[in-house]
């Protein structure tokens, strides 16, 4: 039997068999054997980042924009600890990522060796599963299981820690189809699963007078077909639909049934409709606190249907009446056929008066802002960006903060998988590396990171990566010289004491771009804005567009912490009552 | 209803003790995964017991005693099931018919004055003296936790003792079809 190969070769062979085309990584002592094997082959491309944190966000961006699994390769110790934020981010937002980390040789584990850390210990709570592989003969089966687990059920990150001696050791490779994964280690919904629940749900929808669909990121994770089916079903029902931050794009913004985003900075009409509905159909969302607001006043009079692939999301924060555990596309497919079969139809009269009510709420025009003067309003900047890019295949990523919310409010998404943002963890520094990953996965598309001046500095080192691989990523900075969302909360809740939220000593972003041999552009007034955006789009290079926006603009509408859906703040003048503001202050 | 940033609207059910029995693949780190889930999400572990129960299939059984409202405990069960090497989670209190027992080893400081009383009490509770090379008075008592509690309380009134307890293990007493 001389078909033994080294552990490092098994790693590459496993990746190749899993269909991996690109790996985001950074070399170091404990992964040198894998990098040596990588050097000797051509099928898998490696993208060298400038900090491991960038690698994992790039892998997330790649995964979210392509629907494939993102792969990361980093060394032991600091390499591993630097990916912890990204792993947690992928865990919170259910992104399939496989992260390979090097480890010190088996016999040195536990000796506080150079660049040793307890990687599996540190990453246990922030991965779906992780492995320390001490036997080279188990390596291929671990890899195949890891990829399956990352994609199966509710997707998430999986980490494989490989000691250096295992990378050198020789062992046998087992092919993917030879590996049997015991069923308890996976989630396998059967097609007939929860059939009676689905029937009950569809009947409930048919009898509704004021229904609303509440759509989350699970619909995107279920694949493009899920979005298609969800749209189809909503059209059949004729019901309004609102989406979470993670669910934007499942139903197109221009769809007549869409009320846009809901939640803390969501649309007034969406939140009011959630508050007053009589049947709520949650598909692939998890009643996040940014969506629900105050729980004891959350949609008090509705029957709730909750479709989720992760049973632990059922009744976690909100009790529901009809829970359905399963994959969105399978469940909604079934719902559609039951709806057709039974010839269901919502009573026209009640549906019409529900829409009348909603249209009244729409008249408030909650996104309205004062757009006078030559100074660029951040909202206006995003609106112009949308108008000038809407006919191009565009991916938008964001960092975290005010700019993220303005992007969510003012950029209109018509397709799933085009909007990449850090929702659950709220990771500043996510957007730029995620844009790099999205561009690697979609070389011909326009990829724009809508950023803030503070967030972009968190992973600015990835400029080198973008330039090295000729990735024409655009960074669109809404520059207000503040950590805007921190400043907004300080204004609303902390007496305007702007403690450490002013970003002093910012770099000259144009010169910064030029120093990397990228293109730097700047818009100081509304006169420059369209030209800068057009030039940015037309440039076949990495671009930083530094957009000077009004400094103390607040992001509205807003449900302040501790308030309910029907207590939205539409502007600064509309102060929250003092008692609930005090109560809200202690919340996140 | 469980935890959220916002206070839960209807925290109605009362806090109760629950025994969960968890079957897991016996692989490195599995206990840490289970315990880490409890500490990470702020749940309570009153006692925990783990041992391999099937050599050929490499399966261990973890018995966890916890307390919480039924909403919290059902969330604990679901969170346990998310852990990849977990086969099954059974809440024996929900099943409502189970047998539980624990073992305590009690090192009893004996003198001529209390000797008689100690032996009488041990006899009464069927605590068994464990032979050991130093001939120290170590007793083993097994049974339901309340029984062990009572024994410990009473022996404490007589003399100084040192105690180690396993915490309960439990098994469902429901009839199971053998073919299944």
Interface residues (C-beta under 8 A of the other chain):
Chain A: X120 X121 X124 X125 X128 X129 X130 X132 X149 X182 X184 X185 X289 X292 X293 X294 X295 X296 X298 X310 X311 X312 X314 X315 X316 X317 X318 X319 X561 X562 X587 X588
Chain B: X1 X2 X3 X4 X5 X6 X7 X8 X9 X10 X25 X28 X29 X32 X33 X36 X37 X40 X71 X74 X75 X78 X79 X81 X82 X84 X85 X86 X87 X88
